Amino acid sequence: MMNMILSILVVVIIAIVAIVFAVKKTILYVDKEYRSAAIISFIFPIVGLIIYAVNIGSNKKLARSCIAPVIAGMIISAIIIIMVLLILGGVYTGGSVHTKNIPMK
């Protein structure tokens, strides 16, 4: 039980650090008038891709301000999903590696 709580705490800390880093590198460098679109693109990457596709021809500045948060949001989402799956795998296997088929010397 303690290992599971510790694992969840590690995932939460890594997720917070990754989100803060991504926000510093993507959203804070966007012009103020496009910052809300960048935040939406970070939280909902599919919406950001749609905003990018719609505005690539007409408003290139808005389109460029949405693509970096989309990529950052997708990467952070993938990292969080992988960590959660690893934790759930550890919980369902008892938190240890099965050693049934490993011969003892």
C-alpha positions, 0 to 999 in steps of 0.5 A: 500500500505504501509503495502504491501511494509513493508511486502515485506521489511520484507521478503527480510530482513529475506531471506537475514539473512537466506541466510547469516546464511546458507552460514556461516554454510554450504558453508564456512566449505567445503574444497576449492576444493569442494566449487563451488559444495556446492554453486551450491547445495545451489542455485539449490538443485536438482543439489546438490542431483544429485551430491550427488547421483552420488558421494556417492560411489566414492567421499564421501568427495564431496558428503558430501560437497553437502548434507548440502547446499542442505538441507539449500537451500530447507529450505530457499526456503520453508520459502521464498515461505511460506512468499510470499504466506502469503503476496499475501494472505494479498494483495488479501484479502485487508490486513485484516481478513474477519469478515463477519460471526463473530457475534458482541456482 
